[in-house]
Amino acid sequence: MCVWRNSSYELDSFAPSILHKLAVVELPVHLLAAYVIIFKTPPTMKSVKGMMLLMHLCGAYLDLFISALSNQYFMFPAAAGYTQGFYTYLGVPIRWQGYMYVSGLCLAGVSILGFFENRFTAVVRGKKASLLHEKWRLFYIVGNYIFAVVFIFPITFTAPEQSYGKAYVREILPCVPNEIIEHPQFFVYAIDVTLLTCIISFASVVITLQCIYFFSRTLIYLSSRKAKSQRTYKLQLQFFIALSIQIIIPICAIIAPVGYIAFACATSYFDQALNNIFVNVIAFHGLISSVVMLGVHKPYRQAVLGMIKCAYLDKKLMGSSAHVEGTTAIVLSSKRPSIHPQVYIGPGHNYLPVD
């Protein structure tokens, strides 16, 4: 089924009009989250600091990639489309921008896997050693990251001859205006989406099953109260719940788009308005993750609230202080009045009384 409504939601300008504004919001939030992780992580969370920072950076890059660096205009169920954004301006080939989009999604998944593996090792196995000091763990995590980078290569290097590919897209999507297919940046990644679907499905299953294994093993261990003490058990359980909330809530921003893409490819259903919405809504994943992280973890929440409080108090102090020049300030107390000399503390500041 091919649906084209001649709506503004179907145009290639729809996503950038929203995502570019979103990038302005995302950048400071991601920078704040990175600052808090690096400088405000307490010693009790030291074992997860590295993995948490890596997970945050992967999610933040995926956000900024979609919202600013490479706005996607994909046309599922056809594996075709083009991009707009900073990478396009720099002349990065559309083929490689598509590769970076898919591999970026997989890297975000692997970073979540590494996070759950870290908790499993620390809580269930009781090992606090750094990942760099355990070779098999290092090989395992690095192997997953290499997999995320190379798994889509069979599609990246086997794109069809483009004139033939465009003719195929016209055949299966007859409702699409010809000027879109003739766009200078239009690129057909594959004619038969079966291989593409199988490769992406395989990568999704491999990463998801590993995440489920580490998550369930850790949850079962904590539920069995095998921790060394009641206090340790309580802290570990609270921390694990907070981490799970931080990860699970943003995943909802990925599940819906992946579900729609799978549906479109399986049923050969084309609706460019839905493509524009679902393909680009993934840009909210990292932003939601950063906000949730700063909210659910008490040390981070207190750090952010402390920054806000300090900024508010500084502003209030500067706004409420009286500028009395060339006079004396009389302060009344319950005992007797006292006269305080004024001290000038610098240009742009007020005169302050000193005892």
KAHUDA-V432125 format. One record per helix or strand of 3 or more residues. SS is the DSSP state (H for helix, E for strand). FROM is the first residue (numbers start at 1). TO is the last residue. Records with the same first field share a line. If there is no record, write none. Layout:
SS: FROM-TO  FROM-TO
This chain:
H: 8-10  13-40  43-69  86-90  94-124  131-133  135-150  153-156  162-172  178-181  193-223  230-267  272-296  298-320
E: 71-74  79-84  187-190  329-331  338-340  342-344  351-353
